[in-house]
């Protein structure tokens, strides 16, 4: 549920509001209060060409865009060959960024953090706008499925968007993006990001948690691309938030839900230690 004043013109959660991170695989949500936003007026990154080189390993579509499978190669950096796809892509800190000292978490994944109180809401737009886009969490784990059995992704006939993607990056885990060019011509790529670097804390009011999850209190809801449980996801959630989320209860089980949420909050080690 998106309430009036909850999000800005880009769909990012406004400060002094709540955001619910819903995870289908866990049937649970992390409910966070957005205290403020870092760099609120400088949220645009014209990244430039995607981080591909002539030595980047691509996979070929078989029969799509005239492709015959195999391992196509690019002729210039930033190019995706004809009828080719790639997965597990991460974006390093742009060379145009002035970094004071050492970037805290290495230079391979700009959206990775080990700060419990940091949440990145990220929108990306590709050039060309018809490129296939998908996201794996963690990197390498396909999170697009049909009927729980058929895997999706940029290398399949379904399970991808075109030209854009919006999600939230939680701490302690790397996401991997996939991109596909299903035409018969190589393309030179570009990437634009808009992001909200949010300072957050866990919602500690069990009644409010129940209301937000059930759409009774205005909040931004982001459904994370997590349809398959993974040990790495469990670890990341526990490191960041102290648990794997507030379980979803039907609206007619309000008392049971609030009691369960109170128990989770009062025994949460991150809450007890004042870390979230």
C-alpha positions as CSV (number, residue, x, y, z in Angstrom):
1,X,0.0,0.0,0.0
2,X,1.4,3.4,-1.0
3,X,-0.2,6.3,1.0
4,X,-0.2,10.0,0.3
5,X,3.2,11.5,1.0
6,X,4.8,8.1,1.6
7,X,6.9,8.1,-1.5
8,X,8.6,10.8,-3.6
9,X,8.2,11.4,-7.4
10,X,10.5,8.5,-8.1
11,X,8.7,6.0,-5.9
12,X,11.3,6.0,-3.1
13,X,10.2,6.0,0.5
14,X,10.2,9.5,2.0
15,X,11.9,10.2,5.3
16,X,9.7,9.9,8.4
17,X,7.7,7.1,6.8
18,X,7.8,3.3,6.8
19,X,8.8,0.8,4.2
20,X,7.9,-2.9,4.2
21,X,10.2,-5.4,2.5
22,X,8.1,-8.4,1.6
23,X,9.8,-11.7,0.9
24,X,7.5,-14.3,-0.7
25,X,9.8,-17.3,0.1
26,X,9.6,-16.5,3.8
27,X,6.0,-15.2,3.8
28,X,7.4,-12.5,6.0
29,X,8.3,-8.8,6.0
30,X,11.0,-6.6,7.4
31,X,9.3,-3.3,8.5
32,X,11.6,-0.4,8.6
33,X,11.3,3.3,9.7
34,X,13.1,5.7,7.3
35,X,14.7,8.3,9.5
36,X,16.4,10.3,6.8
37,X,18.0,10.0,3.4
38,X,21.7,10.5,2.6
39,X,22.5,12.7,-0.4
40,X,18.8,13.5,-1.1
41,X,19.5,15.9,-3.9
42,X,22.2,13.9,-5.6
43,X,20.5,10.6,-6.3
44,X,21.3,10.3,-10.0
45,X,24.2,8.2,-11.3
46,X,24.8,8.3,-15.0
47,X,26.9,5.3,-14.8
48,X,27.8,5.1,-18.5
49,X,28.5,1.8,-20.4
50,X,27.8,-1.4,-18.5
51,X,31.0,-3.0,-17.0
52,X,31.7,-5.3,-19.9
53,X,34.9,-5.7,-21.8
54,X,36.1,-7.6,-24.9
55,X,37.1,-10.4,-22.5
56,X,33.7,-10.7,-20.8
57,X,32.3,-14.2,-21.0
58,X,28.8,-14.2,-22.6
59,X,26.4,-17.0,-23.4
60,X,24.6,-17.2,-26.7
61,X,20.9,-17.6,-27.3
62,X,20.1,-20.6,-29.4
63,X,17.5,-19.7,-32.1
64,X,16.8,-16.3,-30.5
65,X,17.9,-13.3,-32.6
66,X,19.4,-15.6,-35.1
67,X,21.8,-16.9,-32.4
68,X,23.3,-20.4,-32.4
69,X,24.3,-20.7,-28.8
70,X,28.0,-20.8,-28.0
71,X,30.0,-18.0,-26.4
72,X,29.7,-14.8,-28.4
73,X,32.4,-12.1,-27.9
74,X,32.2,-8.3,-27.9
75,X,34.3,-6.2,-30.2
76,X,34.5,-3.2,-27.8
77,X,34.0,-2.6,-24.1
78,X,30.5,-1.8,-23.0
79,X,29.0,-4.0,-25.8
80,X,26.6,-7.0,-25.6
81,X,27.1,-9.1,-28.7
82,X,24.1,-10.1,-30.9
83,X,21.9,-12.9,-29.4
84,X,23.9,-12.9,-26.1
85,X,23.2,-12.9,-22.4
86,X,25.1,-12.5,-19.2
87,X,24.3,-13.1,-15.5
88,X,25.9,-12.3,-12.1
89,X,26.7,-8.7,-13.1
90,X,27.6,-6.3,-10.3
91,X,28.5,-2.6,-10.6
92,X,31.8,-1.3,-9.2
93,X,32.2,2.3,-7.9
94,X,32.3,4.5,-11.0
95,X,35.8,5.8,-11.8
96,X,34.4,9.4,-11.8
97,X,33.6,9.1,-8.1
98,X,36.0,10.9,-5.8
99,X,36.6,8.4,-3.0
100,X,38.1,9.7,0.2
101,X,40.4,6.9,1.5
102,X,39.3,3.4,0.8
103,X,35.8,2.4,-0.2
104,X,34.6,0.4,2.8
105,X,33.4,-2.8,1.2
106,X,35.7,-3.2,-1.8
107,X,35.1,-1.9,-5.3
108,X,33.1,-4.7,-6.9
109,X,29.5,-3.9,-5.8
110,X,28.4,-0.4,-5.3
111,X,25.2,-1.4,-3.5
112,X,26.7,-3.8,-1.0
113,X,26.9,-2.7,2.6
114,X,27.5,-4.1,6.1
115,X,25.8,-1.2,7.8
116,X,22.7,-2.5,9.6
117,X,21.0,0.8,9.4
118,X,21.5,1.4,5.7
119,X,19.0,0.4,3.0
120,X,19.4,1.2,-0.7
121,X,16.3,1.6,-2.9
122,X,17.6,1.4,-6.4
123,X,16.1,2.0,-9.8
124,X,18.0,1.2,-13.0
125,X,17.3,2.0,-16.6
126,X,19.3,0.3,-19.4
127,X,20.2,1.6,-22.8
128,X,18.9,0.2,-25.1
129,X,15.6,0.1,-23.3
130,X,14.6,-3.3,-24.7
131,X,17.4,-5.2,-23.0
132,X,16.2,-8.1,-20.9
133,X,16.9,-7.5,-17.1
134,X,16.6,-9.9,-14.2
135,X,18.0,-10.2,-10.7
136,X,19.4,-13.0,-8.6
137,X,19.6,-13.0,-4.8
138,X,22.2,-14.0,-3.8
139,X,24.2,-13.6,-7.0
140,X,24.0,-16.9,-8.9
141,X,20.7,-18.0,-7.4
142,X,17.8,-17.8,-9.8
143,X,14.7,-16.2,-8.2
144,X,12.3,-16.3,-11.2
145,X,10.2,-19.4,-11.3
146,X,6.9,-20.7,-12.8
147,X,4.8,-23.3,-10.9
148,X,7.8,-23.7,-8.5
149,X,9.6,-25.9,-11.1
150,X,10.4,-23.9,-14.3
151,X,13.3,-21.5,-13.9
152,X,13.2,-18.1,-15.5
153,X,15.8,-15.4,-16.2
154,X,17.3,-13.5,-19.1
155,X,18.3,-16.8,-20.7
156,X,14.8,-18.1,-20.7
157,X,11.5,-17.3,-22.4
158,X,10.1,-15.6,-19.3
159,X,11.2,-14.2,-15.9
160,X,12.7,-10.9,-17.0
161,X,11.8,-7.2,-17.4
162,X,12.8,-5.0,-20.3
163,X,15.0,-1.9,-19.7
164,X,14.3,-1.2,-16.0
165,X,14.5,-2.7,-12.6
166,X,13.5,-1.6,-9.1
167,X,14.4,-3.3,-5.8
168,X,15.9,-2.7,-2.4
169,X,19.4,-3.9,-1.5
170,X,19.6,-5.3,2.1
171,X,22.9,-5.4,3.9
172,X,25.4,-8.3,3.9
173,X,24.4,-9.9,0.6
174,X,25.4,-9.4,-3.0
175,X,22.7,-9.2,-5.7
176,X,23.6,-10.3,-9.3
177,X,21.9,-8.8,-12.3
178,X,21.4,-10.5,-15.7
179,X,21.1,-8.7,-19.1
180,X,20.2,-10.1,-22.5
181,X,20.3,-8.9,-26.0
182,X,17.8,-11.0,-28.0
183,X,18.3,-9.2,-31.3
184,X,20.6,-10.1,-34.3
185,X,22.8,-7.0,-33.8
186,X,25.4,-6.2,-31.2
187,X,24.5,-3.2,-29.0
188,X,26.5,-0.6,-27.1
189,X,25.1,-0.3,-23.6
190,X,24.5,2.4,-21.0
191,X,23.2,2.4,-17.5
192,X,21.4,5.1,-15.4
193,X,20.7,4.7,-11.7
194,X,18.5,6.6,-9.3
195,X,18.8,5.6,-5.7
196,X,17.7,6.4,-2.2
197,X,20.4,5.8,0.4
198,X,18.1,5.4,3.5
199,X,19.0,5.5,7.1
200,X,16.6,3.1,8.8
201,X,15.6,1.4,12.0
202,X,13.4,-1.6,12.7
203,X,9.8,-0.8,13.6
204,X,9.5,-1.8,17.2
205,X,5.7,-1.2,17.7
206,X,4.0,-4.6,17.2
207,X,0.6,-3.0,16.6
208,X,2.0,-0.8,13.9
209,X,3.8,-3.7,12.3
210,X,0.5,-5.5,12.0
211,X,-1.2,-2.5,10.5
212,X,1.5,-1.9,8.0
213,X,1.7,-5.5,6.8
214,X,-2.1,-5.6,6.5
215,X,-2.4,-2.3,4.6
216,X,-4.1,-0.5,7.5
217,X,-1.3,2.1,7.9
218,X,0.3,4.0,4.9
219,X,3.7,2.6,4.0
220,X,5.8,1.8,1.0
221,X,5.9,-1.9,0.1
222,X,8.7,-3.4,-1.9
223,X,8.5,-7.0,-2.9
224,X,12.0,-8.4,-2.9
225,X,13.0,-10.8,-5.6
226,X,13.2,-13.7,-3.1
227,X,11.0,-16.6,-4.0
228,X,13.5,-19.3,-3.0
229,X,15.0,-19.6,0.5
230,X,18.7,-19.6,0.7
231,X,21.2,-20.0,3.6
232,X,23.0,-16.8,2.5
233,X,19.7,-14.9,2.7
234,X,19.0,-16.3,6.2
235,X,22.5,-15.2,7.3
236,X,22.2,-11.8,5.8
237,X,18.8,-11.1,7.3
238,X,19.9,-12.3,10.8
239,X,23.1,-10.2,10.5
240,X,21.2,-7.1,9.5
241,X,17.9,-7.4,11.4
242,X,18.3,-10.2,13.9
243,X,15.7,-12.4,12.4
244,X,14.1,-13.4,9.0
245,X,11.2,-11.1,9.3
246,X,7.7,-10.7,10.7
247,X,5.5,-13.6,9.5
248,X,2.4,-12.7,7.7
249,X,-0.9,-13.2,9.6
250,X,-4.4,-12.8,8.1
251,X,-6.3,-9.7,9.2
252,X,-8.7,-11.8,11.3
253,X,-5.7,-13.0,13.5
254,X,-4.8,-9.6,14.9
255,X,-4.3,-10.6,18.5
256,X,-2.1,-13.6,17.6
257,X,0.0,-11.5,15.2
258,X,0.6,-8.7,17.6
259,X,1.6,-11.1,20.3
260,X,4.0,-12.9,18.0
261,X,5.5,-9.6,16.8
262,X,6.0,-8.4,20.4
263,X,7.9,-11.6,21.2
264,X,10.1,-11.2,18.1
265,X,10.9,-7.6,19.0
266,X,11.6,-8.2,22.7
267,X,13.9,-11.1,22.0
268,X,15.6,-9.8,18.9
269,X,19.4,-9.6,19.7
270,X,19.9,-6.6,17.3
271,X,17.2,-4.7,19.1
272,X,18.5,-5.6,22.5
273,X,22.0,-4.4,21.5
274,X,20.6,-1.2,20.0
275,X,22.0,-2.1,16.6
276,X,18.8,-1.7,14.6
